Amino acid sequence: MAKKDKHRGKTTARDSGKPSHRESGGVAQHRPSTGGVQHRPSSGNIQHLPDTAIVLITGTGRDGDALARPVAWERSAGQPPMITMHPEKHGTPALAPGERVLVRLKPMGPGRYEARTLRRVSETPGRILGVFKRGHTENRIVPTDRRSKAEWIVPAGQDAGAEPDEIVLAEPVPQHLHLGLKPARILERLGKLGDARSISLIAIHTHDIPQTFPDAALEEAKKARGVRLGSRIDLRGIPLITIDGADARDFDDAVFAEPDPDTAGGFRLIVAIADVAHYVKPGSALDHAAGIRGNSVYFPDRVVPMLPEALSNGWCSLRPNEDRGCLFVEMRIDPSGRKTSHRFGRGLMRSAARMTYEDVQAAEDSHDGSAGLPLVHLYAAFRALLAARLERGTLDLDLPERKVVLDDRGHVASVSPRPRLDSHRLIEEFMVLANVAAAEELERLQRPCMYRVHAPPSDEKLEALRGFLSTLGISLPPGNQVHPRDFDRVLRRFADTPESQMISEVMLRSQSQAAYSPDNIGHFGLALPRYAHFTSPIRRYADLLVHRALIKGIKLGRDGLSDEQIAEFPDIADRITETERRAQTAEREAIDRYLTAFMSARIGGHFAARISGVTRFGLFVTVTETGASGIVPFGSLPDDYWQFDEREQTLTGRRTQKVYRLAQEVEVLLSEANPVTGGMVFHVLESRTEPKRDAPSRAGAPGKRSRRR
C-alpha cells in the first residue's frame, strides 16, 4: 500500500514532495542565481473556439455547474480553456462526466467560456454504476451519480443474479421503443451497499481508476531485489530519518540536517528519496502501468497504488535499518534560509529511525535529543527555511481538513480535524527546497523537466476577488501586479477574526489549479520561478520522470529519461494532470459518501454549520462537527424575493432584509442524506440569519422568489 501525501490542509499541499538516487557515481554542484518570481507567458498562439463546438463533460464545479473541455483542441495552443455549462432546462437530466455535447459558446474572459447545450451527442452513457433494487413487477438500478435523475429498468434474465442493494455495473440495452425508463443489462456485481469496501469501489468504478496490474508488471516487481553499493555514494553512516503519518506503510523520503562547518549559522541538509527509477525502467510493463495510473489514489479504507506492493511497500520503502537505494540531494543554506548550493547523487542509505509527526513534535516540545537523531538541527534548519518562505511571501491557505477514521466493519468511527504540526511544516519545507533544486539542476543541465506549474489567478477571477475584498475595505495592487504576499497580507490582517474563514474560502476559489507541464511558467502559490516534483516517485509519475531526467543529465546510470519519453512530454503532462484531478475528485466523493452514511442516522437533527457556498440556486453548508457538506435548496429558504450578489457572495431578502453570506455561521436541520449518491439536503433555521450589512454594494443578479415546499 502506498502512502498519502504527507503535506495536507493547504492550497499548496500537493505541491511538496520527496527525493531519490542512483548507480554510476558522479554528482553535480550548482549555485543558483537569485531573483524574484518570473511568470513567463505561454505561447502567444492563442487558439479561439468557434461559436459552436463539441465538448466533453469532465466534472462539476463548486456551484454545481458541469465543466467541459473542447474535444478538438490543438496541443500547441497550450492548456484548453475552462468551459462552464449553463444549467440544463428544467426536467432535463443533468450532464454527466464522459458525455459529449454540441454547444453554443460565449466568451466570458481570457481562457473562459460559458456553453449552452444544443444537442447531446452521446446522451446514453456507455455504462451505468448504481444500486440494484428488486421490485414486485420490475427491477431497477438507482444511479450512484447524484446528477443522474433517471433510474434504469433491468429486464428479466439481465440481472446477473444480483441481490437487492448490491452495487452493480451495467450497460444500456438497445431498444426500439423509447417510452418510459430505459433498460440496462448488469455486467458486474461489486458488493453490498454499506459493506466495508463499497464506498471506495463506487468512486473507483465511477472514475475508471485501474485496480489491477498486468501480469507482466507484477512479474517485474516480483523479480526486484536490493541494490548494491557499486558506484553509489555510501550514505549509510548518516542518520537519515523518515517522518510520516502514524498509519503510513511505505516511507519514500528521509531527511538529515547538521550545522554547516563552512558557513556560520548555516546548515547542510540531505533529502534522500527512494530510487524508483532503478526498478521501473523506461518502456517496461511497470512503466506502462504506472504511466497510465499517473498517481496513487487514497481512500479511508484503501489505497490504489501507482506501483505494485512489492515495490511501494518493499524495495522502494526506506525501512529502518535496511539498505535501500536512493536518489539524494545535498543542499546548503545560509542563516536566512536561502539555498547557496546543491548537489545530486545516487546513493545507498540505511534509515536510522522511522518517526511519526507526533513523535517528532513531542520530542521538539520536550527538548528531547532523541538518542543521537538530528531533530534539534532539523528544527533549526526548518526555522531558517520558514523565515525564507515568509520573506519570499507565499500563499498560505491553512484551511481546516477532516480525518475520517473507519472501524473494522468499514463504517465511520470518528471524524476529527486533521492536526497541523510544525513537524508537518518541517517536512514540507525540506521537500519544497529539494523540488526547487531539481528544477534548477535540470535547467542548468539544459535537460527537459516536468515542471509543476501554478498560474496566477485569471484576470476575471482577480477582478471578482477585488470586488469582494472591496466590500471589506481591502484593496489589491492594480492589474496583474499581484504577488502571493499581497494575499498573505490580507490573510494575516484578518487572522482570528470572524471574517477569516470567509476570506480564505473566497481566496482559494480565485486561484488557478496547479498542473504539470514541460513549459515553465513558475509556481505562483509558492512564489517560485521554477519548481518540479521530485520527492515522491512511489506515488507520482511526474517525480519518476524528474528522477530519470536527472539520472540522464548527471550521468548517474543507464536508466535515465529516454528520447521517446522526451518527445511525449506534452502528452504525458496532460495525462498525469488529468489523473491527478481524477484522483482528487474520487477521493472527495468517497469522503462525501462516508460522511453521508454517517449522517444518515441523524436525519432531523440540528447542527451548527457554516455557509460554504452561495449560488444562484441556493446555498451550500458545511457542518462544523463533521465537515459534512450539503445543499440548501432555493425553494427551502423563507418566502421572500431573494437577490444573489456574486461580488459580495450573498443572498439578500428584499422584503425581510435577511442576508445569507459566505462563511456565515448558521443552524441547520438535516432533511435528507443519501449514501448512494453522497448527497445531503439541509434547511437553514431562520433564527440564525443575519440582518443586512451596511457595506459597499452593487446591484446583484436578478432576484428570485422562493417557494415553500
Secondary structure, DSSP 8 states (H G I E B T S, - for coil): -----S--SBTTGGG-----B-SS---EEE-------------S------SEEEEEEEEE-TTS-EEEEESS--GGG-S--EEEE----TTS----TT-EEEEEEEEEETTEEEEEEEEETT-S-S-EEEEEE--SS-EEEEESSTT----EEE-TT-STT--TTEEEEEEE---S--SSS-BEEEEEEEEETTSTTHHHHHHHHHTT---S--HHHHHHHHT------TTSEE-TTS--EEEE-TT-----EEEEEEE-TTSTT-EEEEEEEE-GGGTS-TTSHHHHHHHHH-B-EEETTEEE-SS-HIIIIIITS--BTSEEEEEEEEEEE-TTS-EEEEEEEEEEEEBSEEEEHHHHHHHHHTT---TT-SHHHHHHHHHHHHHHHHHH-----B---EEEEE-TTSSEEEEEE----HHHHHHHHHHHHHHHHHHHHHHHTT----EEEB----HHHHHHHHHHHHTTT----STT---HHHHHHHHHHTTTSTTHHHHHHHHHHTS---EEESS---BTTTTBS--B--S-TTTBHHHHHHHHHHHHHHT--S-S--HHHHHTHHHHHHHHHHHHHHHHHHHHHHHHHHHHHHHGGGTT-EEEEEEEEEETTEEEEEETTT--EEEEEGGGS-SSEEEEETTTTEEEETTT-EEEETT-EEEEEEEEEETTTTEEEEEE-GGG-EE---------S--EE----
